[in-house]
Amino acid sequence: MTDDQILLGLTLTVLLAVGSRILASRLRVPALIVLLPVGFAAGALTDVIHPERLMGANFSALVSLAVAVILYDAGLGLDVRNLTGPTRWIVGRLLLVGILLTFFVTAAVAPAMLDMPLRVASMLGTILVVSGPTVVGPLLEFVRPTDKVRRILIWERTLTDPIGGILGALVFHAIATTHRVDIGRGYPLGQFGISMAVGLAGGAVGTALLWLTLRTLRLGGVLGTLAQLATVITVSAGCDIVRDDTGLIAAIVTGLAVTNIRGFDMPARRPFFETLIQLIIGLLFVSISSTVTPSSLVPVLLPSLALIAILVLVVRPLVALAATKGSGPTWGERAFIGWMAPRGIVAAATASAFAAGLVERGVAGAARILPVTFLVIVGTVLLYSLTAAPVARRLGVVKPTGTRLLLVGGEPWVVDMGRALRTAGLDVLMWAGLDEERKRIADAGIDLAKGELPATATNPGARLEGVTAVLLATDDDFNALASVVMKSNVEGHVYRVGPPHGSHGVVAPYTGGDILFGTALVRHVLAARHEEGARFVVRPASSPRPPGSDILFVVRADRRLEPVTEQQHVTPREGDHVVLPVPGPAAESDAGAPAPAVLP
């Protein structure tokens, strides 16, 4: 290709990848539903974006490094503190049973259904065991299942990918060298163990390098992000040089270590990495799907649909039932786990690399691997995207709508506020640093967030699953600093109680953020009123308000919290509830009144 053709191909690939993502966001559908057909159509209409023409033999190596970066980012989202007790065993069984059953069933039915030799069917089976968090994650964000279900699926989908990649490499080399797959001997298991050892060693080296750059040298911001990217590429490439496809293990182990070893303090949001990952996924899907031709899809279309039906209706439900039996999940949770196994970028990448290698070696039937994988990816993503939300609602595993609140502070008036917000029907979580404050929260029956140091409120440990709003009601300067940091770490609004007028705090008067309750009800005023006997009470919006009370919060009928702030006045509507600070005498009389209605 000429330089002009290469520039045109690269530009068109980037435009299609980014444009497809923008279109998918507007249509509110997973990006893969748009990326795959767009890449397929572009490959059918033009030759300029074909990756082998643009990059030649280098494309496979670039795909491997790109997938390693994706898996490193996925590993950063896996906190082992959320994987405890039965959940850990469920994930382990899902990996073991899922990989084995998917492999054996695919290898058994593919020769007859797809007219391919057993060795090629075995290659297809190892490719289809993988899935990918980049597909499951967006689906779960849209469906909003319970935290337990979300943790199980994210962990399973993330850990399946590197294991499937290594198994695929072993099967590929067995076919390429001996033209058969010998499952009955211990040799493949030994080779698998060696690959795991190389990947784990690479992960240890990557962790040490990141400790040196992020902790010892204290590189932050741009330099820290560049150090992460360089480290992941280095250890992944090094492991792949030593042994094929072990770089995926090294990448995900490094991500897991960085997230779970104390001291790294990685930010919960990584804008550069998030942008890079989305771009990489778009480029890979457009490039890989452009290599699939219409003529290659026609012969395998109907058999692939039958294979999808077997994987979705037989294999996955059996895997879920076997893995979750007697482990605690409800029948609805078990059923939903059995209805969530889309294939994603790792399946596409491994199919592209392994199929091309077998075709070059003249292995019969190998040319069908990529189109079949393409159809399985499109079919499973489309099916689960259209059905996941209604199935989750039918099975009763969708989290209730409304605000999940993290309330930071442990003084008596803050705990009383938390108790009132919980009475109003909100899911309230509290955090405090002092033991006596944490005991006060626990005695009130309110859930405690994990953490022992004040910094916990501003690092990823406080970005708990499902938290959609944060109220900061502790020391003024801490509130101000935390509000600045947590804005980039929390999915939702961050509010803080305002400092007193004329405050000479270090930072509180000079930072922005949403100030709760306006300038009159600052922290020391609320604390003083509480000491004088005032209490926070919940009342229907239609009820008359006691004299001397101001609306602090409005809880909508759908359990959404709307605080009154310095910049925002909230008007209650019929069906809403309001939270009020009632003065001492009124609070005492109110205490003898019937308890306010809690939202159903």
Secondary structure as GFF3:
##gff-version 3
##sequence-region A 1 600
A	DSSP	alpha_helix	3	27	.	.	.	ID=ss1
A	DSSP	alpha_helix	31	45	.	.	.	ID=ss2
A	DSSP	alpha_helix	51	54	.	.	.	ID=ss3
A	DSSP	alpha_helix	58	76	.	.	.	ID=ss4
A	DSSP	three_ten_helix	80	82	.	.	.	ID=ss5
A	DSSP	alpha_helix	86	114	.	.	.	ID=ss6
A	DSSP	alpha_helix	118	128	.	.	.	ID=ss7
A	DSSP	alpha_helix	133	143	.	.	.	ID=ss8
A	DSSP	alpha_helix	147	178	.	.	.	ID=ss9
A	DSSP	alpha_helix	187	210	.	.	.	ID=ss10
A	DSSP	pi_helix	211	216	.	.	.	ID=ss11
A	DSSP	alpha_helix	221	242	.	.	.	ID=ss12
A	DSSP	alpha_helix	247	260	.	.	.	ID=ss13
A	DSSP	alpha_helix	271	290	.	.	.	ID=ss14
A	DSSP	alpha_helix	294	297	.	.	.	ID=ss15
A	DSSP	three_ten_helix	298	300	.	.	.	ID=ss16
A	DSSP	alpha_helix	301	310	.	.	.	ID=ss17
A	DSSP	pi_helix	311	315	.	.	.	ID=ss18
A	DSSP	alpha_helix	316	324	.	.	.	ID=ss19
A	DSSP	alpha_helix	331	337	.	.	.	ID=ss20
A	DSSP	alpha_helix	345	360	.	.	.	ID=ss21
A	DSSP	three_ten_helix	366	368	.	.	.	ID=ss22
A	DSSP	alpha_helix	369	395	.	.	.	ID=ss23
A	DSSP	beta_strand	404	408	.	.	.	ID=ss24
A	DSSP	alpha_helix	412	423	.	.	.	ID=ss25
A	DSSP	beta_strand	427	431	.	.	.	ID=ss26
A	DSSP	alpha_helix	435	443	.	.	.	ID=ss27
A	DSSP	beta_strand	447	448	.	.	.	ID=ss28
A	DSSP	three_ten_helix	454	458	.	.	.	ID=ss29
A	DSSP	three_ten_helix	460	462	.	.	.	ID=ss30
A	DSSP	beta_strand	469	472	.	.	.	ID=ss31
A	DSSP	alpha_helix	476	486	.	.	.	ID=ss32
A	DSSP	beta_strand	493	497	.	.	.	ID=ss33
A	DSSP	three_ten_helix	508	510	.	.	.	ID=ss34
A	DSSP	beta_strand	514	516	.	.	.	ID=ss35
A	DSSP	alpha_helix	523	531	.	.	.	ID=ss36
A	DSSP	beta_strand	535	540	.	.	.	ID=ss37
A	DSSP	beta_strand	553	555	.	.	.	ID=ss38
A	DSSP	beta_strand	561	563	.	.	.	ID=ss39
A	DSSP	beta_strand	577	582	.	.	.	ID=ss40
A	DSSP	alpha_helix	584	591	.	.	.	ID=ss41
###
